[in-house]
């Protein structure tokens, strides 16, 4: 899947998130993967860590915490 499709899937599944929050989440998961965390997807080793992080979030394998919709 393309990055745009994965981002759209995340936004559809998480209507309270925006692109900025997705970028932060992908960056944090990418750091984890680069520091030795194992992937929750079974993909080839040729996939970049940032792409892998985005795929994991889009598939719902990684829970994004800390982004709460505040009622006014």
C-alpha positions in Angstrom: 0.0 0.0 0.0 1.1 3.6 -0.6 1.8 5.9 2.3 -1.3 8.0 1.4 -3.5 5.0 1.5 -2.1 3.9 4.8 -2.6 7.4 6.3 -6.2 7.5 5.0 -6.9 4.1 6.6 -5.5 5.3 10.0 -7.6 8.5 9.8 -10.7 6.5 8.9 -10.2 4.1 11.9 -9.2 7.0 14.3 -11.4 10.0 13.5 -9.9 11.9 16.5 -6.4 11.8 15.1 -4.8 14.2 12.6 -1.8 13.9 10.4 0.5 15.6 12.9 -0.4 12.9 15.6 0.1 10.2 13.0 3.6 11.6 12.3 4.5 11.6 16.0 3.2 8.0 16.4 5.1 6.8 13.4 8.3 8.5 14.6 8.1 6.9 18.0 7.4 3.5 16.6 10.2 3.9 14.1 12.6 4.7 17.0 11.4 1.5 18.8 12.0 -0.6 15.7 15.4 0.9 15.0 16.4 0.2 18.7 15.6 -3.5 18.5 11.8 -3.9 18.9 10.4 -6.8 16.9 7.8 -6.0 14.2 4.3 -7.3 14.6 4.1 -7.8 10.9 5.7 -10.6 8.9 7.4 -8.6 6.1 10.7 -8.8 4.2 13.8 -7.1 5.7 13.9 -4.7 2.8 11.0 -2.6 4.3 12.1 0.7 5.8 11.4 1.1 9.6 9.2 4.2 9.0 7.1 2.3 6.4 6.8 -0.7 8.7 5.7 1.5 11.6 3.0 3.1 9.4 1.8 -0.3 8.3 1.6 -1.6 11.9 -0.5 1.5 13.0 -2.7 1.2 9.9 -3.4 -2.5 10.6 -4.3 -1.7 14.3 -1.4 -3.7 15.6 0.0 -0.7 17.5 -2.2 1.2 19.9 -1.7 4.9 19.8 -2.2 6.3 23.3 -2.2 9.9 24.6 -4.3 11.5 21.9 -7.5 12.3 23.7 -10.4 14.3 22.2 -11.2 17.1 24.7 -14.8 18.1 25.0 -15.4 21.8 25.2 
